[in-house]
Amino acid sequence: SSAQAGSGNARRDDRDAGRMAARLAFVLNLDAELELEAGRRYAPTRAMTERVHATALAMRASLPADAVVIEPLAEAVPADATPVAWCPTPRAVTAFERAGLARPSCPSSEVLAHVNERGFAHALSEDTFSALRATTEEQVLDVLARPGAWLLKRGFGFSGRGQRPVHGGRASDADRAFVRASLAGRRALYVEERASIE
């Protein structure tokens, strides 16, 4: 009967849905910005490794109950798992391959670095006065010479990392050292007016 046929179709749909609902295998490479900045020479410090591990543990409860975390929690991976990365950097892709999973389709490291660098969002911003993209020390110091409160931001960073608040009027030796280190290797530094929170 048509009712029986419909019931059979429903059972097939349920089986198909079950086959499609593969478990997720995560690489929570929360230090991806640092890898993208450093490129192939990146090697996380012990402190960063511990920080990423602690944050991944805190995030674990927010993931699907049947998901696994390959990195940094080293959980066992089912063969049919679907790989998911915080950011599909070369190190993340290597972790998937080491776990026996198929290499996921993802952009090149060059594309990832381009869109994650602060300048990509800066170029898309309609507020052209929100920040200065500086590539020379002179450009930065010209801004810092003005009265006010400023915030220097490197192209890559997270959770306040790679930032330095500066009081305008005169840059200290430490401020200048931060600027020079930030611009090394033809990188850019972003200067924003620091908003006060009352």
C-alpha positions in Angstrom: 0.0 0.0 0.0 1.0 3.6 -0.3 1.2 3.9 3.5 3.5 0.9 3.7 5.6 2.4 0.8 5.8 5.7 2.6 6.9 3.9 5.8 9.6 2.1 3.9 10.8 5.4 2.4 11.0 6.9 5.9 13.1 4.0 7.2 15.5 4.4 4.2 15.7 8.2 4.9 16.5 7.5 8.5 19.3 5.1 7.5 20.6 7.6 5.0 20.6 10.3 7.6 22.5 8.1 10.0 25.1 7.4 7.4 25.5 11.1 6.6 25.8 12.1 10.3 29.5 11.3 10.6 31.3 12.1 13.8 33.3 15.3 13.8 37.0 15.2 14.6 38.4 18.6 15.7 41.8 20.2 15.6 41.5 23.1 17.9 44.7 24.9 16.8 43.9 28.1 18.7 47.4 29.4 18.0 46.7 29.4 14.2 47.4 33.2 14.0 50.9 32.6 15.2 51.5 29.8 12.7 50.2 31.9 9.8 52.5 34.8 10.9 55.6 32.6 11.3 55.0 30.2 8.4 56.8 26.9 8.2 59.2 27.8 10.9 56.5 28.0 13.6 57.0 25.9 16.6 54.7 26.6 19.6 56.4 27.3 22.9 55.7 25.2 25.9 53.6 28.0 27.5 51.5 28.3 24.3 51.0 24.6 24.1 49.8 24.5 27.7 47.5 27.5 27.0 45.9 25.9 24.0 45.4 22.7 25.8 43.7 24.4 28.7 41.4 26.4 26.4 40.5 23.3 24.4 39.5 21.5 27.6 37.3 24.4 28.5 35.7 24.3 25.1 35.2 20.6 25.1 31.7 20.7 26.7 30.5 23.0 23.9 31.2 20.5 21.2 28.9 17.7 20.0 28.8 14.9 22.5 30.1 12.3 20.1 32.8 14.6 18.6 36.5 13.9 19.2 39.4 16.4 19.6 42.5 15.1 17.8 44.6 18.1 18.8 45.5 19.1 21.4 43.5 16.4 23.4 44.8 13.3 21.5 41.4 11.6 21.6 40.9 8.4 19.5 39.6 9.1 16.0 36.9 6.9 14.3 37.9 6.1 10.7 34.8 7.7 9.2 35.1 11.0 11.1 34.8 14.4 9.3 37.8 16.6 10.0 37.1 20.1 11.3 39.8 22.7 12.1 39.7 25.9 14.1 41.8 27.1 11.1 43.0 24.7 8.4 46.7 25.6 8.6 49.4 23.2 7.4 49.9 21.9 10.9 46.2 21.2 11.3 46.1 19.4 8.0 49.1 17.3 9.0 47.3 16.4 12.3 44.4 15.1 10.3 46.6 13.0 8.0 48.5 11.7 11.0 45.2 10.5 12.5 44.4 8.6 9.3 41.8 11.0 8.0 41.5 12.2 4.4 43.1 15.6 3.7 40.3 18.2 3.9 39.7 20.6 1.1 41.0 24.0 2.3 42.6 27.2 1.1 46.4 27.5 0.8 48.4 28.8 3.7 49.1 32.0 1.7 45.3 32.7 1.3 44.7 31.9 5.0 47.5 34.3 6.0 46.2 37.0 3.7 42.6 37.0 5.0 43.6 36.5 8.7 46.1 39.4 8.7 44.5 42.5 10.2 44.9 44.5 6.9 42.3 42.4 5.1 39.5 43.6 7.4 41.0 47.1 7.4 40.8 47.3 3.7 37.1 46.3 3.7 36.2 48.8 6.4 34.1 51.8 5.4 35.6 53.8 8.2 38.9 54.7 6.6 39.9 56.7 9.7 39.5 53.9 12.2 43.1 52.9 11.9 46.3 53.7 10.1 48.1 50.9 8.3 51.8 51.8 8.7 54.8 50.2 7.1 57.5 52.5 8.3 58.6 53.6 11.8 58.2 57.3 10.8 54.5 56.8 10.0 53.9 55.3 13.4 55.9 57.9 15.3 54.1 60.8 13.5 50.8 59.5 14.9 52.2 58.8 18.4 53.5 62.4 18.6 50.0 63.6 18.7 48.2 64.0 22.0 45.8 61.2 22.9 45.7 57.5 23.7 46.8 55.1 21.0 46.8 51.3 20.5 49.4 49.6 18.3 48.3 46.3 16.8 50.4 43.8 14.8 48.9 42.2 11.8 48.4 38.9 13.6 47.3 38.4 17.1 44.5 37.2 19.4 43.3 37.9 23.0 45.3 41.1 23.2 48.5 39.5 22.0 50.6 41.7 19.7 49.1 44.9 21.0 50.6 47.8 22.9 48.8 50.8 24.4 50.7 54.1 24.0 50.2 57.6 25.5 50.5 60.2 22.8 53.0 63.0 22.9 56.2 61.1 23.1 57.2 57.5 22.3 59.4 55.8 24.8 62.4 53.6 23.9 60.2 50.6 24.7 57.5 51.9 22.3 60.0 52.4 19.6 61.4 48.9 20.1 57.9 47.4 19.8 57.4 49.4 16.5 60.7 48.3 15.0 60.1 44.6 15.9 56.5 44.8 14.6 57.6 46.2 11.2 60.6 43.8 10.7 60.3 41.6 7.7 58.2 44.2 5.7 55.2 43.7 7.9 52.6 46.3 8.8 51.6 47.8 12.1 48.1 49.3 12.7 47.6 52.4 14.8 44.2 53.0 16.3 42.8 55.6 18.7 42.3 53.9 22.0 38.8 54.3 23.3 38.3 54.9 27.0 35.8 52.7 28.8 33.9 54.6 31.5 
